[in-house]
Each structure stands twice: as structure tokens, then as C-alpha cells.
């Protein structure tokens, strides 16, 4: 990920492991902050607040809806707090970018 220029423009990395793949139905995986080579790093090492999880379990569920697909993304382990709010905002931005990309395909 790259932060906007007005927020410093720095690159951030994440890595994880797929724990379940059901084609056309479901993805489950872990994700966490990493260095550029994919090695996990402690969020506190890069200045993240104490409520930033070291690892986040995530599921993505695909459900056919006529000629469209409903996408449900769930991230687990975010404690309620400021980082939870930022996570939600970031996910909404990602989904908006995905929708725009698909609309232009």
C-alpha cells in the first residue's frame, strides 16, 4: 500500500497465508504487516498503536446474484478503537477501487 502524498507517501507491506480456498465461493487467509520481503513485523516497530493486531484473520465470500456477484469481506480480531475505524475506511476504499476497476474492464 502507498499512503497519499499528503500523508507522507510511504509504502507499507503485508503478508499472510491462505488457510482455505473454495473456488468461486470462499477465501480465508491471515494477513499482517511485513517488510518488503514478506517477513512479519511487529506493528509497534513501525509506530502503530497498541490496538493494531499482529495478525488478522480474513474471509472473502462470493455469492452469485443473477449476473452479478455479492462480495462479503470479514476481518476478525480488530479490537474496537481508532485502528478498527481506519481498517473499515481502508476496506471501503479498496472495495470502491475494485468496483471502479471492474466497471472499466
Secondary structure, DSSP 4 states (H G I P E B T S, - for coil): -B--GGGT--B-EEE--EEEEETTTEEEEEEEEE-TTS-B--GGGGT--TTS-S-EEEEEEEEEETTEEEEEEEE----SSHHHHHHHHHHHHHHHHHHHHHHT-
